[in-house]
Amino acid sequence: MENIKELLSNRELHTVKRGTNIKATVDYMAEKKVGLVPVMDEGKLVGVFSERDLVRRVVAKNRSLIDTKVEDVMSTNLIIAGTNEPNESVLAKMKEANTRHILIIENEKLLGVVSMRDLLEFDLSVCKTTVEVLNNYIYSK
């Protein structure tokens, strides 16, 4: 069975550096087709910036995309999971925090970001495999 670490193994980690302005951050997110980017400062995770942050803290407050730095509007209440946590536990954390993304950490190092969609697609594939196995068992007799 695939775990979170395996899910992240073939993915690139997209981050931005502290000090990056919102325009550059949003352009990067659009280019990479991601809804959230971790914000790093000298290799250390300091926050995240999401589409929700853009709407609530930049656009709704009429802040400049050029003059506003990502650290001025990023979220710092980080939702984190370890690589060995079961999917159900990770989903529960996300539900409790009302978030669509969770940061995956191993040995205090950021490995990646997992979305609600990633976990649901994984669960669907597990269910599909289970149905196929049961179908083969029933009809092979």
C-alpha positions as CSV (number, residue, x, y, z in Angstrom):
1,M,0.0,0.0,0.0
2,E,1.3,3.5,-0.9
3,N,2.0,5.8,2.0
4,I,2.4,9.6,2.1
5,K,6.2,9.4,1.6
6,E,5.7,7.3,-1.6
7,L,3.1,9.8,-2.8
8,L,5.6,12.6,-2.5
9,S,8.6,10.7,-3.9
10,N,7.9,11.6,-7.5
11,R,6.9,15.2,-6.9
12,E,8.8,18.5,-7.0
13,L,8.5,20.7,-4.0
14,H,7.4,24.2,-5.0
15,T,8.4,26.9,-2.4
16,V,9.0,30.7,-2.3
17,K,11.6,32.6,-0.3
18,R,10.7,35.1,2.4
19,G,11.0,38.6,0.9
20,T,9.2,37.6,-2.4
21,N,6.5,40.0,-3.4
22,I,2.9,38.8,-3.9
23,K,3.0,39.4,-7.7
24,A,6.0,37.1,-8.1
25,T,4.5,34.5,-5.7
26,V,1.1,34.4,-7.5
27,D,2.9,34.2,-10.9
28,Y,4.9,31.2,-9.6
29,M,1.8,29.5,-8.2
30,A,0.0,29.9,-11.5
31,E,3.0,28.6,-13.4
32,K,3.4,25.5,-11.2
33,K,-0.4,25.1,-11.0
34,V,-0.5,24.9,-7.2
35,G,-2.9,26.5,-4.7
36,L,-0.4,26.8,-1.8
37,V,3.3,27.4,-1.5
38,P,5.5,27.0,1.6
39,V,7.5,30.1,2.5
40,M,11.1,29.4,3.3
41,D,13.8,31.5,5.1
42,E,17.3,30.2,4.8
43,G,16.0,26.6,4.3
44,K,13.6,26.8,7.2
45,L,9.8,26.7,6.9
46,V,8.3,29.9,8.2
47,G,4.8,29.9,6.8
48,V,2.5,29.1,3.8
49,F,0.8,31.3,1.2
50,S,-2.4,30.1,-0.4
51,E,-5.1,31.3,-2.8
52,R,-7.2,31.9,0.3
53,D,-4.5,34.2,1.7
54,L,-4.4,36.1,-1.6
55,V,-8.1,36.7,-1.5
56,R,-8.5,37.5,2.2
57,R,-5.3,39.3,3.0
58,V,-4.3,41.0,-0.2
59,V,-7.2,41.5,-2.6
60,A,-9.9,42.1,0.1
61,K,-7.6,44.6,1.9
62,N,-6.7,46.3,-1.4
63,R,-2.9,45.7,-0.8
64,S,-0.3,46.2,-3.5
65,L,0.8,43.0,-5.3
66,I,4.2,44.6,-5.9
67,D,4.8,46.2,-2.5
68,T,3.4,43.5,-0.2
69,K,5.9,40.8,0.8
70,V,4.7,37.2,1.2
71,E,5.7,37.1,4.9
72,D,3.3,40.1,5.5
73,V,0.3,38.0,4.5
74,M,1.3,34.4,4.9
75,S,-0.3,31.9,7.3
76,T,1.9,30.9,10.2
77,N,-0.5,28.5,11.9
78,L,0.9,25.5,10.1
79,I,-0.9,22.2,9.8
80,I,1.7,19.4,9.7
81,A,1.8,15.7,9.4
82,G,4.5,13.1,9.5
83,T,5.3,10.7,6.7
84,N,4.2,7.7,8.7
85,E,0.8,9.0,9.7
86,P,-2.1,7.0,8.3
87,N,-4.2,8.8,5.7
88,E,-7.2,8.8,8.0
89,S,-5.2,10.8,10.6
90,V,-4.0,13.2,8.0
91,L,-7.5,13.8,6.7
92,A,-8.8,14.3,10.2
93,K,-6.2,17.0,10.9
94,M,-7.1,18.7,7.7
95,K,-10.8,18.6,8.5
96,E,-10.3,19.9,12.0
97,A,-8.2,22.8,10.7
98,N,-10.6,23.4,7.8
99,T,-7.8,23.3,5.3
100,R,-7.3,21.7,1.9
101,H,-3.5,21.3,2.2
102,I,-1.2,19.8,4.8
103,L,2.6,20.0,5.1
104,I,4.5,16.8,5.3
105,I,7.6,16.8,7.5
106,E,10.2,14.2,8.2
107,N,13.1,14.8,10.6
108,E,12.2,18.5,10.8
109,K,12.6,18.8,7.1
110,L,9.7,19.8,4.7
111,L,9.2,17.0,2.2
112,G,6.1,18.3,0.4
113,V,2.5,19.4,0.4
114,V,-0.4,17.0,0.2
115,S,-3.9,18.2,-0.8
116,M,-7.3,16.8,0.1
117,R,-7.6,15.7,-3.5
118,D,-4.4,13.7,-3.3
119,L,-5.7,11.8,-0.3
120,L,-9.1,11.2,-1.8
121,E,-7.7,10.0,-5.1
122,F,-5.5,7.6,-3.1
123,D,-8.5,6.3,-1.1
124,L,-10.5,5.9,-4.4
125,S,-7.7,3.8,-5.9
126,V,-7.6,1.6,-2.8
127,C,-11.4,1.1,-3.0
128,K,-11.2,0.3,-6.7
129,T,-8.5,-2.3,-6.0
130,T,-10.5,-3.9,-3.2
131,V,-13.6,-4.1,-5.5
132,E,-11.5,-5.8,-8.2
133,V,-10.0,-8.3,-5.8
134,L,-13.4,-9.1,-4.3
135,N,-14.9,-9.4,-7.8
136,N,-12.2,-11.8,-8.9
137,Y,-12.7,-13.8,-5.7
138,I,-16.5,-14.1,-6.2
139,Y,-16.4,-14.9,-9.9
140,S,-13.4,-17.2,-9.9
141,K,-15.3,-20.0,-8.0
